[in-house]
């Protein structure tokens, strides 16, 4: 049986549609991020009005992944719908005829539902976060549910470490055993924060100094030299990072590590260098 030339044309057009559609999906995801960020800024300035602090966007990555999934689903629906229409125009008696969703109305109803899901993802992106202020820390889900509210006097200890890929992390442990990491995430901050601080590391440095002075909570710092290597060329962050890890207290002036620096750090702070 001779091949149907119409199938080749349809396949070529289908590949082009998929390529263009994929590019539009990626573009849509890139547009989603600044738009969701703008919504986040509005919500944060409303929620933390007048407070000095920031929110960590704990659902950001999950929402972006969900939006990509929704947009690819829309692409798939319309691709198969166009394929159904092409088969109707050029029927092949050797092919079984069927429709992907049955009717055009069903296609657009599902498309509308998926677009509502994209809008919902933007809302979750903007309203699910961890608040870190000078008063304390709390977790909010979808703007309406707030849990894990703690004042700083409830901190029992904290650990400072440095990841080779993401950089510095600060993990607080509360008296009930609950742990919170307050650096390694995308953040959004109100105007009051930006008027006082140029980065979250500067805020965290002040916060940790307050914990030590007011509540006598001393840090458990790990991987001092890894932290130094990661940040020392960053003129903006390194001064604040040095305060967070207590670098000036552990290392002599001039950033010259002593010959016994590893032993000194370990004995002074209980640090294990690796």
Secondary structure, 3 states (H helix, E strand, C coil): CCCCHHHHHHHHHHHHHHHHHHHHHHHHHHHHHHHHHHHHHHHHHHHCCCCCEEEECCCHHHHHHHHHHHHHHHHHHHHHHHHHHHHHHCCCCCCCCCCCCCCHHHHHHHHHHHHHHHHHHHHHHHHCEEEEECCEEEEEECCCEEEEEEEHHHEEEEEEEEECCCEEEEEEEECCCCEEECCCCCEEECHHHHHHCCCHHHHHHHHHHHHHHHHCCCCEECCHHHHHHHHCCCCCCHHHHHHHHCHHHHCECCCECCCCHHHHHHHHHCCCCC
